[in-house]
Every structure is written in structure tokens, then in C-alpha cells.
Amino acid sequence: MTQQYMDVDDLVIKFQQEKDLVAYEELYKMYHKSMLGVIDNILKDEDLSKDVLQEVFIKVWDNIESYTPKRGRFFTWLLNISRNAAIDKTRSKDYKIQKRNQSLDIFVNISVPEDREVSDEEKTLFDKVKKMSEKCRKIIDLLFYKGYTQRETSEELDIPLGTVKTRSRSCLNSLKLSINK
């Protein structure tokens, strides 16, 4: 790897401007494990998560011009694409049929692997979320880590839908402020 590819921002610029394959590969190496963790946390199926991860990086290749640093960090942009792709998969007809046909045993003792590598940005994000109020942690966990809709979150927490919407907006603004400090 040459010196010019050391910085994430440089890699993104090189990839955006020239569709540079080396820059793309370096970005993949930097982020694929974190994105796989996010996807697998929602889907709870390693093989399917790997498939969705591939779809995510194809979307990144096809849509890199839509990323703008002014609107947020590359990691956050990538995280949103990954999360949305996983949620879209859970809402697909094939996924729902597949899950209905599985034994309930698969859902016993499922947890996020402790041994997976996470990026510094992901660690920072987890630390910031852990410091939030319990109400915010629950909302963020259900909406963003588990892929619930706002309505499903409302039902799960037994609170009005409007409260979920207000609380999620407030909690995300708080999280954004704490990250930007």
C-alpha cells in the first residue's frame, strides 16, 4: 500500500474520483468486518449476512458519488447502507418464508460474537451509546441494531408510536452531538 492510501479520506477521494480499485480494496479491508457484524446482528445468519455484505459493497461501488463528507463520515455512510440492506432483507418475502420454516432452536442463545474485530469508530459508537440513558439505548438497539420498524419498536416497548418517533430523533441528535465533540 502506498503512502497516499494511508488516510481514509484520501482513499475515499481516490475511489470517488477515479473508481480506483486499490482504494476500494483498502476501504473494503478496513470496514468489511465491522459492516458484517452490523448486518449479522440484524439477520442472525452468517451466510446470508455475507451475501448482503457483498451487495452492500456493490452498492458502494455503484453509488460512491453520492457520498459527501459534509453530510457525515464515510464509516457512518457505509454503516447506514449496511443496516438498511440488512433491514430490507428481513422485510423480503423470501427471508420471511425462510425464517418461518426454521426450527425455533436456532433462536436459543444467539448473541453477537465477542471475538469479532471492530473498528475504532465502531468502538467509539458503542461506547457513546452505552453512556446514553436506558430509554435511548433501548430505542437505538431496536431501531438500528435489530432492524425493528418504529411501529414494531412501539409494540415491543409498549409505548405510543409518537413517543418512539420523538425519542429516536432526540436520542440520535444526542448521539450525534456526543460523537462530534
Disulfide bonds with the S-S distance in Angstrom:
Cys136-Cys171 2.04
